[in-house]
Amino acid sequence: MFISWAMRDGVFFDEMTAEDGSSRPAYAQLQAWLDDTPIEYLRRKRDEADALFRRLGITFFVYGEGGGVERLIPFDIMPRVLSSAEWNTIESGCIQRVRALNMFLYDVYHDQEILEAGKIPKDIVLHNRAYRPEMAGVDLPHQVYSHIAGIDLVRTGPDEFLVLEDNLRTPSGVSYMLENRETMMRLFPEPFAELNVRPIGSYPDILLQNLWAIAPAGSSEPTIVVLTPGNLNSAYFEHVFLAEEMGVELAEGQDLFVDDGHVWMRTTEGPKKVDVIYRRIDDDFLDPVAFNPESTLGIPGLLSVVRSGGVTLANAIGGGVGDDKAIYTYVPEIIRFYMGEEPILSNVTNYLLRDPKDRQYVLDHLEDLVVKEVHGSGGHRMLIGPKSTKREREDYAKRILANPAEFIAQPTLALSTCPTLVDDDLAPRHVDLRPFVLSGETTTVVPGALTRVALREGSLVVNSSQGGGTKDTWVLSE
Amino acid sequence: MLLRIESVTAYDYDAPPRRGTQYLRLTPRSMLDQTIVDWTIRAPGALTAWTDMFGNRCHTLTLKHLPQRLEISVAGLVETKDTAGILATDPETALPVHAYLRKSDYALPDDALMDLANGHRRRIIGDRLSGLHDLMSTVHRDVAYDESATTVLTTAAEALSLHRGVCQDHAHIMIAAARILEVPARYVSGYLWTGWNGKTSSASHAWCECWVERLGWVSFDPANCVSASEPYVRVATGFDYATAGPLRGIRVGGGAETLTVEVRLFREEQAAQQQ
C-alpha cells in the first residue's frame, strides 16, 4: 500500500491541534496529560519501547538488491486518538464496504448479475488477472471470500475519511496493531485508565471463531492451520504470532498434503485432517498443479479439494478481483448495487488510464497527480507528480502509453498529521489508518487499527519499507 | 454412432518418483451430441472425483510412491449424434461465455495471429458462422499437418510461424484468432474415430468450439476442416491445452519421463445399445 498526497497550499489537518492552537476534543485528555509530563519522560519511554520490541523480535524484511534485510519496524509512542463518533463512521463504513465486496465476489463467481446489469464493464472483471476462473461456481460457507480485509484510509479533514485501497487478499499488519497496544499498556498504564480506550485484545478470538464458522459442513471440531511461505517471508513474524494467539498449528506447504478429497497435516501421530487453512500465500503459489508449477510453497491438488468443498481457505482464492485498483473505482457502485445504500466512506478520485478521456487529463496534469500500476504494491514504480522531474514524467508517460490499462492516477491528497516523537521532540507527521475487518457469519471490526506514520519530515510515504513507522490507535468509548 | 473407446496413457520414468499429484481430465460427460453409456477409469491409486470450472469430470490422483511405469487406463461406450456441429449452450460450465475471451498462455496473440484474424474480421462481423468456417479453412490450408514440427508445449504463435503442426496447434491458432475478433473460443480434447469396416483406429484428437449467438457453441476442427460430427467424442473443454488437456501433474523425483498414449476406438453395432 502506498499513500499519495500533496501539500494543498501547505495546509494539513492536524488531528490533535486545531488551527487556533487548542486541542481537538478527542485529544483533550491526552493533551492535559502531556502538559503534566516532561519530555524527558517520553524520551525514556521511547527507549523502553525500543528495548521491548527488540526483545519480542518484531521485525520485518526489506527486499532489495542482494536479498532481504531484517529491520526493526520503528514504533512511535505517541498514540493516535479517535473519538467514538469518528470511529462509528469508520466502523460502519468499513463493514458496509467489506460486506458489499464479498457479495460482489460471490456474484462474479456465480451469475455475474452486476455485469449483466451493465454496472461494470465485463472485461475489467472477467479478463482481470486477479479473477480466478478456477473459482467459478464454487459455493463457500456464508458466501465469504475475504475473511480478513484491511481497508486503508486517509484523513483530509475533520469528517473526511477516504478509502485509499481495499486489501482483500492476505493483508498484514494486525500483529503490529496488537503488539503496539500491549507495549503501550505496559509503558503508560495511567493514561489508559483515565482515557477509556476501547480494548482490541479479542481480535484473535474473533478470527478463530470465524475460521471455525467457515469449516466445511460436517466438521464438528474443525482443525485450523495458518499456512506460511516460511521464515523468509516479510510477515513471518505475524504468521507465528497469529498461530500462537489462536492456538492453532503453523504449517508450511510441505507439512500438508492432499489425499482422498481432503487436506492432511503430517503429525507425529499420523495424518490429521485439516478443515480450514488461514493461508498467507498468494493465489499463484497455492497449488502447483493448477497454478504456478514452479511453486514449492503450496499443496499439490489443493484446488480440487477447494472446489469440492473439502477444505475452506481464508481468504478464498480469487478475492483479489475485488481489490484490484481498476475495480476500486466501481466500489461505490458495488455498494449501491448489492446493499441499496449510499457509501458511508468515499473513494479518492481515481483516473483510469484505460479511458481515453481520463488518460488525456492525466497526461496533461502529471505534475499534480500520483500515478501507479494497477497491480503494483508497496509504493514502488509509481510516479509522484509534485516530486518528479520533467525527465521522469516523460519516461513515465511513455510507460503509460505502452500499456494504459495497467495504470491509474489519483490527485495528491493533504493527509492529516498526528504528533509524533521525532528526534527529541513532538512534531506533526502524516498518518494513514488500516482497520482490519473480519467476516464469518457476520462482519465485524475490533475498535482499533494499524496507524502508519511517515517519520521523515514532510514525507507522506507511510510504508515500512520506505521509512514509515507505526503507532497505537486509541478509540475512545462514549 | 456407438463407439467403444479403450485408451492407456503411460509414463515411463527414469526412476520411481517419490510422490506425485495429477489432475486427470479423462472422463467425458453427456451433452447434446453425446451420451455416455458407460465409462471406467483405472489408475494405480485412489482417484478422487471433482468437477472443474468448465464442467469437466476430473479426478485427482495422489501417489506416495510412484511405480517406474505409471499407467492410467480408460474404457467406455459413448453414443454420438450428428448435430451439425452445434452444441447450443453448455449449462454445466460455471463460467460465463465472456470469460472465454480471456488470454491464455497457449493462445496469446502476436502480429501474425493478428494479421490472420484481421483478414477475417469483416466476414466474421458480417456473418459470424460462415466467417468462422472461412477462418477454419485458412488455418487448415496455412498450417500443414506435421507430427515432427511441434511439441505439446508449442504455442499458437510458434506453430503459425512454422506453418506446421498437429491438431493441438490448429486448435490453438483458431482459438487465438477467434478471441482477437472478440469471439469466445474454447479448446476441446477428445477422440476421433477414423476406422471403417470394423477396423480400429487410434486417435486422440483436439479441436475447438466458438460461440455464435443464437446457436451457442459450434465446433470447428481446423485439422480436418470440418465441424465435429458422429465420429467425435468430446472428453474435456478448457481455455487451451493447459486446462483441457488429459493430464496435468507435478512430481518429486523420477528424472526424465516418456509419455505414450494408446487409443483404440471400435464402432459397435447399434443393436448393442438396445439390449
Interface residues (C-beta under 8 A of the other chain):
Chain A: Y109 H110 Q112 L115 K122 D123 L126 H127 P133 E134 M135 A136 G137 V138 F257 V258 D259 D260 G261 P288 V289 A290 P293 P300 G301 S304 V305 R307 S308
Chain B: G20 T21 Q22 Y23 A46 T48 W50 T51 D52 M53 C58 T60 T62 A94 L95 P96 H98 A99 L101 R102 K103 F239 R248 G249 I250
